[in-house]
Amino acid sequence: MMRIGLLAAATAALLALSACGEQAAKTSSAAAAPSRPATTAARPARPNPFPEDPGLVERTTTERERRDLASFKVDLRRLRAAAAAAPGRSLKGTPGVRRATDLFLEHLNRSPLDLVIQNRLIDHAAAAVAFPCEQCFQQLEANRLIVAIAH
């Protein structure tokens, strides 16, 4: 019984000493390190072509990817403008909607962006053309890369 008491006392003493050592190490390292300003600007703020979807620009790592993402904003503007000019719900849509969808998909196939970003861009494009062109919507959904994104 006495052995267990000694073992418990020794363990408690070691824990107390290690806690003191950690506190001393934190204090000495804090004193040695120069203080940082409260606001740090590690890198300049990236212009976000998709303020409604900030995760897209967060996933880009290179300047080429950021430029490509900005050009997709132009493609999506073109898609929305063509869809707005369409008279109403249609199976084939107008030539403008079909042409804008085709340009978007060509650009997507050449894009260096990762598959998650491409998938999200397809979401934006599909939302733009779902009503005026059912086949354009189906074409975008068929180009979705979900299988390649799977775990």
N, C-alpha and C positions, 0 to 999 in steps of 0.2 A: 504494500500500500504506500509505503514511504517512497518507493522508486517512482511510482506514478506521480506523486506530488512533486518530487524533484524534477522529473521530466517536464511537467507542466510549468513549473517555475522557470526552468531554463528556456523553454520555448517562449514564454511571455517576455523574458528578458531579451532574447534575441530579436523578437519582433519590435520591441520598444527601441532597441539600439539601431535596428535597420531603418526604422521610421525617422529617427533623429538624423541618421546619415543621409537619407534621401532629402530631408528638409535642408540640411547644410549644403548638399550638392546643388539643390535648386537655387538657394540663396547665393552661393558663390558664382554659379554660372549666370545668374541674372545680373549680378554686379559686374561681371566681366564683359557681358555682351552689350554692345551699344544699343541704346534705345531706338526703336523704330517709330516713325511718325504714325499717328492714328490712321491716316488714310494712305494706302499704298497703291500706286499705279504701276503694276508690274508690266503691263503691256497696254498700248493704246486701245481705246474702245473700238471694237469692230463695227462698221456700219451694218445695220441689220436690215436687209431687204424684206424680211418677214417679221415685222414687230408683233403681229398677232400669233406667231409661232416661234418663240425665241429659241427653242431647242434645236432648230435647224442650224443656225449660225454657231451655236455652241459646239456642235459636232464637227465643224470644219476645222481642219488643222493647217492647211496650206493656203497661200494667197490665190493659187489657181482655183481651189475649191470655192473660195469666197467669191471670186469673179464669176465662176460658173453658177453659183447660187443666185447672184444678182441677175445673170442673164435668164435664169428660170423665172424670175419675177417679171421680166419682159414677156416671156412666153405665156405666162399665166394671165397677164394683162390683155394680151392678144386673144387668148381663149375667151376671157370674160367679155371682151368687146364684141367678138363674133357671136357669142351666145346671146348677148343682149340685143343684137340686131336681128336675131332669128325671130320669125313670126310667132312661134309657139312650139308646143310639143310635137316631136316628129321622130320617125324611125331612123331616117337617114340624115336629118339635119340639113343645113345649107352648105354650099361649097366652102364658104368662109370658115365655118365651124370644123368641117372635115379637114381643111388645109391646116388650120391652126393646131388641131389635134395631131396631125401627122408631123408637123414641125416640132411640136413638143416631144413626141415619141422618138424622133430622130435625134434630137438633142439629148434626150435621156439615155439613149443607147451609147452615145459617145462620151457621156459624162464620167468624170473621175470620182464623183461623190459616192459615199458608201451606200449600201443597200437600204439602210434604215431611212436615210435622207431621201433617197429616190422613192421609196414607198410613201413617205409623207407628201412628197411633191405630187405623186399620183393621186393622193387623197384630194389635194387642192384642185387639180385639174379635173378630176371626176366630178367634184362638186360643181364646177363651172359648167360642164356640158351634160350633166345628167338629164336635165329637162329638155333642152332643145335638140338633142341628138342621142337617141338610145344606143345606136351602134357605136358612136364615139365613146360613150360610157363603157360599153362592153369591151371595146378595143383597149381602153386604158386598164380596165380590170384584168384583162387577159395578159397584160404586160407586167402585172404586179409580181414582185420578186419575193413573196412571202416564204416560199419553200426554201430558198437560199438563206433566208434570215433565221430560220428555225434554230433552236438551241444547238 
